[in-house]
Amino acid sequence: MKNELDSKFLLQVFDKIRQHGDKEDEQYKLMGITAFTDYDGYTLFIEDVNVKLQFGFHNQYRFDYTSADHYVSFEKKLEADRQHILKLVYNFSFDLKKSAPSLSSVSLKSLRRSTLM
């Protein structure tokens, strides 16, 4: 996320927050991060106390923060979400291998891709 926002990753984080977060009104909260959309769903908002990220149509985005330290902290929270997502996928794949040893690594790779989308 240093030079360019990874839109696929951002959508994964947003989806994780919606799936596992606590819903309050039309917002979802998980691990200190709040996620919600505008009324038509075309713009996503992901924020913590200090940083607001607006991600919209055609991968346009805008960060709002007052300090570079706040941004770095926010980025670390999102990266922690990335690691959590990868761990969930790995554990799910490992469980599939145990229960169905005939699955090929190719099908597991496609499963990882489809699970992360």
BELCORDA-V422008 format. One record per residue. PHI is phi in whole degrees, -180 to 180 (none if undefined). BURIAL is # if it has 9 or more other ideal C-beta (glycine too) atoms within 8 Angstrom, else .. D_LAST is the distance of its C-alpha to the last C-alpha in Angstrom with 2 decimals. Layout:
PHI/BURIAL/D_LAST  PHI/BURIAL/D_LAST
//
This chain:
none/./18.09  -62/./21.80  -101/./22.20  -147/./19.06  -74/./16.19  -85/./12.81  -64/./10.94  -63/./7.38  -61/#/8.76  -61/#/10.53  -66/#/7.93  -65/#/6.50  -62/#/10.26  -59/#/11.06  -64/./9.03  -61/#/10.66  -63/#/13.90  -67/#/13.84  -73/./13.28  -111/./15.79  -84/#/17.99  -88/./21.33  -89/./21.65  -130/./24.69  58/./25.45  -107/./22.32  -115/#/20.98  -117/#/19.00  -127/#/20.35  -153/#/19.22  52/./20.93  80/./22.84  -118/#/20.03  -109/#/20.03  -132/#/17.26  -161/./18.11  -122/#/18.08  -77/./21.13  -62/./22.76  -99/./20.86  83/./17.32  -82/./17.21  -120/#/17.80  -101/#/16.05  -125/#/18.36  -129/#/17.74  -152/./21.07  -121/#/23.38  -64/./27.16  -109/#/27.74  -130/#/24.83  -122/./23.16  -119/#/20.17  -113/#/19.81  -125/#/16.84  -126/#/17.44  -54/./17.38  61/./17.25  58/./15.75  -81/./19.12  -143/#/19.50  -148/./22.47  -98/./23.34  -130/./26.36  -157/#/28.20  -102/./31.82  -140/./31.70  -63/./29.92  -63/./30.00  -62/#/28.03  -62/#/25.29  -61/./25.27  -62/#/25.08  -62/#/22.13  -60/#/20.30  -65/./21.14  -62/#/19.73  -67/#/16.32  -66/./16.63  -62/#/17.64  -63/#/14.45  -60/#/12.59  -63/./15.04  -65/#/14.63  -61/#/10.88  -62/./11.91  -65/./14.88  -59/#/13.26  -66/#/11.26  -62/./14.57  -63/./16.68  -63/#/14.82  -65/#/15.19  -63/./18.75  -63/./19.63  -65/#/18.62  -61/#/20.85  -64/./23.65  -84/./23.62  -140/./23.00  -64/./24.40  -82/./24.32  -65/./20.58  -86/./20.31  -66/./18.40  -65/./16.86  -69/./15.36  -68/#/14.20  -64/./12.52  -68/./10.66  -63/#/9.92  -58/#/8.63  -62/./6.27  -70/./5.24  -71/#/5.58  -79/#/3.81  -77/./0.00
//
